[in-house]
Amino acid sequence: MLNNIKNKIQMAALIAPVYAQGSIQIQPGNNSNFTPLTNLTAQGIISGAIGLVLLLVALVFFFILVIGGLKWVTSGGDEKKVGAARAQITNALIGLAIVFAAWAIMRLIGIVFGIDILGNLNIPSFKQ
């Protein structure tokens, strides 16, 4: 039964007409949302990925820090819970320090060697 259906599908595939396109040229217009994609480079992709990873890791450590603080507040004076919360807060702060040190080292390498590793990734500020 299955072989019969399989043979019919193969025969239908052989009979179906096939149309090929030589090449496709995509030219975004002047008002297109895809114009930044025409300037996309490997350096831009790598620097964007590094910036995204730094941002995500910093957010993860920040939330670990907040959760550690909440655990400390809700520990109710239990020494084991306070010790575990203190260790979690310490580890989160060490992780944040490592992330910001990595950002500073990459920034320093970019300044010294003239390599734009992080693209335009800067620490956000409230200045306008």
C-alpha positions as CSV (number, residue, x, y, z in Angstrom):
1,M,0.0,0.0,0.0
2,L,2.7,2.5,1.0
3,N,4.9,1.5,-1.9
4,N,2.1,2.1,-4.3
5,I,1.5,5.6,-2.9
6,K,5.2,6.3,-2.9
7,N,5.5,5.2,-6.6
8,K,2.6,7.5,-7.5
9,I,4.2,10.5,-5.8
10,Q,7.5,9.8,-7.6
11,M,5.8,9.6,-10.9
12,A,3.8,12.8,-10.3
13,A,7.1,14.5,-9.4
14,L,8.6,13.4,-12.7
15,I,5.7,14.7,-14.7
16,A,5.4,18.1,-13.0
17,P,6.9,21.0,-14.9
18,V,9.9,22.7,-13.4
19,Y,10.7,26.4,-13.9
20,A,14.2,27.7,-13.1
21,Q,15.2,31.2,-12.4
22,G,18.7,32.2,-13.5
23,S,19.5,34.7,-10.7
24,I,17.5,37.1,-8.6
25,Q,18.6,40.6,-8.1
26,I,17.1,42.4,-5.1
27,Q,17.5,46.1,-5.1
28,P,16.0,47.9,-2.1
29,G,14.4,51.3,-2.9
30,N,15.5,54.5,-1.2
31,N,12.6,54.5,1.3
32,S,13.0,50.8,2.0
33,N,13.4,49.4,5.5
34,F,16.1,47.0,4.1
35,T,18.7,49.6,3.2
36,P,20.8,49.0,6.4
37,L,21.1,45.3,5.3
38,T,23.0,46.4,2.2
39,N,25.8,47.7,4.5
40,L,26.0,44.5,6.5
41,T,29.5,43.1,7.0
42,A,31.1,40.2,9.0
43,Q,32.6,42.7,11.4
44,G,29.2,44.2,12.0
45,I,27.6,40.8,12.7
46,I,30.4,39.8,15.1
47,S,30.4,43.1,17.0
48,G,26.6,42.9,17.2
49,A,26.8,39.4,18.5
50,I,29.5,40.3,21.1
51,G,27.4,43.3,22.2
52,L,24.3,41.2,22.5
53,V,26.0,38.5,24.5
54,L,27.5,41.1,26.9
55,L,24.1,42.6,27.4
56,L,22.3,39.3,28.0
57,V,25.0,38.1,30.4
58,A,24.8,41.4,32.3
59,L,21.0,41.1,32.5
60,V,21.2,37.5,33.8
61,F,23.7,38.5,36.5
62,F,21.6,41.5,37.5
63,F,18.5,39.3,37.9
64,I,20.5,36.8,39.9
65,L,21.5,39.7,42.1
66,V,17.9,40.8,42.6
67,I,16.8,37.2,43.3
68,G,19.6,36.9,45.9
69,G,18.4,40.1,47.5
70,L,14.9,38.9,47.7
71,K,16.1,35.6,49.2
72,W,17.9,37.5,51.9
73,V,14.9,39.6,52.7
74,T,12.6,36.6,52.9
75,S,15.0,34.4,54.8
76,G,13.4,35.3,58.1
77,G,16.7,35.3,60.0
78,D,17.6,31.7,59.2
79,E,21.4,31.6,59.1
80,K,21.6,29.0,56.3
81,K,19.2,30.9,54.1
82,V,21.0,34.2,54.8
83,G,24.4,32.5,54.0
84,A,23.0,31.1,50.7
85,A,21.6,34.5,49.7
86,R,24.8,36.3,50.6
87,A,26.8,33.8,48.5
88,Q,24.4,34.3,45.6
89,I,24.7,38.1,45.8
90,T,28.5,37.8,46.0
91,N,28.6,35.5,42.9
92,A,26.3,37.9,41.0
93,L,28.4,40.9,41.8
94,I,31.6,39.0,40.7
95,G,29.8,38.0,37.5
96,L,28.8,41.6,36.8
97,A,32.4,42.8,37.5
98,I,33.7,40.2,35.0
99,V,31.2,41.3,32.4
100,F,32.0,45.0,32.8
101,A,35.8,44.2,32.9
102,A,35.4,42.3,29.6
103,W,33.5,45.3,28.2
104,A,36.3,47.7,29.4
105,I,39.1,45.4,28.0
106,M,37.4,45.3,24.6
107,R,36.9,49.0,24.6
108,L,40.6,49.5,25.5
109,I,41.7,47.2,22.7
110,G,39.5,49.1,20.4
111,I,41.1,52.4,21.4
112,V,44.7,51.2,21.4
113,F,44.6,49.2,18.2
114,G,41.9,51.2,16.3
115,I,39.7,48.1,16.0
116,D,36.0,48.7,16.5
117,I,35.1,45.5,18.3
118,L,31.9,46.6,20.0
119,G,30.6,48.7,17.2
120,N,28.7,51.6,18.8
121,L,28.0,49.8,22.0
122,N,28.2,52.3,24.9
123,I,27.0,52.3,28.4
124,P,23.5,53.8,28.3
125,S,23.2,57.2,30.0
126,F,20.3,59.6,30.6
127,K,21.9,62.4,28.6
128,Q,20.1,63.5,25.5
